[in-house]
Amino acid sequence: MTESIDNKIMNDDELLRYNRQIMLPQIDIDGQQKLMDAKVLIVGIGGLGSPASLYLASAGVGHLTLVDDDVVELSNLQRQIIHHDENIGDEKVWSAKHNLLKHNPLTNITTIGKRLDSASLQQQVIQADIVLDATDNFESRYLINHACVTNNTPLVSGAAIRFEGQVCVFTNRKNDPCYNCLYPNTGDIFEETCSENGILSPVVGVIGCMQAIECIKLICGIGEPLAGRLLVFDGLAAEWRTVRFKKDNACPICNGAT
């Protein structure tokens, strides 16, 4: 038995593998095919990129491009669940690809084990349907945002530290805000890091999973994306809150100024 969508064939193994998602009326066969045809660029394969990539691959996203210039260290294993003890010293992108294929060998995975400059990042964003920002520094986030705005590519952004995390979607449609609207690049933003302040391991799991959900929603065209809404998680209080924000009409990024 096979199902055909626009002359594309989903075989019996695929139908069985993704059966629980296909049962959802919002996804169905058509949505699953969209996932299998999608290309997602994930920048950062650490605490956030680990759960996000695992669930995107398991959900059937057809092509993942993984970008990270780091290697696996012992201190990563507390939260970066895609890596294991035997991967210590390996490139994170290689370790991630190896372990993702154990979850879903049907996923095509491209690895880039170096930091991308602006031009190289632009080339990768052009090829992606959606970009998932799982980095841990503002410099990278601003570069990714600029590339996504330039190419009108949706961006799913996440961050986490201590017991807290946040996730947001930037559709890069005409009237929607970009990352720079939310966090203007003034050059004087105080940046906190997990290595200096700590992080509870499940917090990055919660945020990474939310990034995967938002990514799947965008691919399938279902639900309401977190555009113009910053979803903030407080693990100690077990609370979520939503911060609404609008497009900054003076933004030098999404309003075309240089």
N, C-alpha and C positions, 0 to 999 in steps of 0.2 A: 504494500500500500504506500502511495506517495501523495503528497499535496503539491500543487503547482501554484505559484504566485508570480505573475508577469514572466511566465516561461522559466522560472527558477524552480528547481526541484529540491524538496526537503525529504531526505531518505528516512527509512524506518527508525534507524538508530537516533537520528536527530529528533524526530518526533517523540521518541521515548525519553531521550535525555532532557528535553525542554518541556515535557508534558505538563508539569505543574504550572509553568508560566503560560503556556498556550491555553490552559483552562481559564485563565483570567480574561474576561470579555474585553477589557481595555487593551489587551495585548493580542491574544488570538494568534493565528498563523501569520497574519500580515505583520503584526508587530514583531514576532519572533524573526521573521525574515529581515525586517529592518535592522534588528540587532546583529544578525549574521552578516549583513552587508556593511555594517558601520565600521569606521576607522576612528579610533580614539587615541589621542596623544596624551601620555601620562608623564609629567615632568616631576621626578622625585619618587624613588622607590624605597621610602623609609616607613615611618610610622603610619602616615596617611595613605601613601601609595600602595602599601602592602595589602590592607583589606580591600581597598578600592579595586585594585587590579584582580585580586582573587575573585571577587564577586562579579566583576564585569566579564572575566573569562568564563566563570561558571555559568553566568546567565546567557552566554552565547555570543558576545560581541566578537565579530569576525576577525578584526585586526587591531592589535594593540601595539603601539610604539612606545617603548620604555626608555626614558632618558635619565641617567644619573652618572655622575663621574666618580662616585665613591666606591669603597670596598666594604665588605661586611666585617664588622668588629664585634667582639664579645658583648660590648655594652649596647649594641643594637638589638640583641635578641630578646630583651625584656618587652619590646613593643612592636618590632618589625617582624610580624608573624610569617612573612613569606620566606624568611631566611632561617637556616638551621645551623647547628654547631659545625656540621661538616662543610658549611659554606664560608666559614671564617677565612678571610683573606681573598675570597673570590670577588670579582666585580659584582656589584649589586644587580646590575641589569642581567648578567649571566645567571646568577643565582635565582633571580625572579623568573626568568624565562624557563629555566630547568624545572622549577617547582610549579609554575603555572601550568605547564604542559602535563604535569601529573594530574591536575584537576580537570583539564579539558584539552586533550590533544588536537581537537578540531580548531582551536584558536591559532591564527597566524600571529607571530610575535617578531617584531623588529627591535633590536637593541642598539642603543647609542650610549657608549660608555665614556662620554666626555661632556664637559660643560659646553652648551651651545652659545655662540655669540649671536648678536642680533640678526645677522643675515642668515645664518644656519637655522635659527629658530623660526624665522619667517618661512623658510622653505618647508619645514616640518608642519607648521600650522596650516599652510596652504593645502597640504595633503590630508589634513584631518577634518572629520565632521564635527568633533568636539574636542576641546582641550581640558584636561584635568590638572589643575595646579596643586601639587602635593609637596611644594618646596617649603623651606623653613627660613627664608630671608626676603626682605622687601625688595632688594635689588632684582632678584629673579622674578618676583611677582610683578614688578613694574614692567620688566621686559616682556614677560608672557602676556600681560594685559595689552601692551602696545601692539604686539604682533596679532593678537586676537581682534582688536579693534580695527586694525588695518585691513584684515581679511574677512571681517564680519563673521568670525567664528565664535560660537558659544563657548564660554569659559565657566568651569565649575571650580570654585576656589574654596580651600579649606585651611584651617590653622588650629593648633592646639598647644596648650602649655599648662603645666601643673594639673589642676582638676577641671580645666575649662577648654572649650573648643567652639569653633564657629564655622559656618558654611554659608555660601552664597552663590548665586548663579548670575552671570552677566551674559545676556543673550546677544548683546551688541547690535540690537535692532535700533532704529533711528532715535526713538524717544526713551530708550532705557539707559540707565546709568552704567558706567564702566567702573572698574576697580579703583581708578584714580579719582572718581567722583566720591567714593566712599572713604578712601584714604589718600588724600592729595599728596603728591610727592614734593614736599617742601624742603627735603634734604635734612630735616631736623627731627625725624621720627625716632623715638627711642625704641630700640629693638631688643626684645627679650628672647633668650634661647633656652631650649630644653636642657642643654648641657650645663647651663648656669642656674636654672630655676627648677629643673625636674619636670617629670611628666608621669602621671598615672597611666599605665599601659592600656587599659580598656578605653580611655578617653579618645585616643587616636583611632581606636577601632570604631567607636561610635561615629566619629566625624568622617572617617574614611568610608564607612558604610553609607552614610547620608550622601556623600559625594557620588557614590555608585548609584544610589537611587535617583538622584537628580539627573545624572547622566543618562540612565535608562529612560526616564521620563522624556527627556529632550529627544532622544533617538526615536522613540515610539510616538512622540507627539501626544502624550497623555498628561492629565493632571495640570496643575499650575506650578510652573517653575519658580524657584526662589529669586525671581528678578525684582530688584528694588526692595528686597527683604533680607536682612542679615539674621540668620537663625543662630542663637547663642545658647550653648549648653553649659550648665553649672553642675558638675558631677557631685560636689559635696551637698548641694541642696536638692539634687535630683530634679532640677527645673530647666525648662526651656523658656526662652523669651524671644520675641521677634522685634527687631529694630527696623523700622521702615525708613527709606531714604530715597531721594529723587536725583535725577540727572542734574549735574552741575552745568548750567549753561555757559559757564566760563571755563569749563574743563579744557585744558590744552591738548588732551589726548582724543577724546571722543567728539570734540567739536572741530577737529581738523586744524587747530592752530599748531605751530611748530615751537 
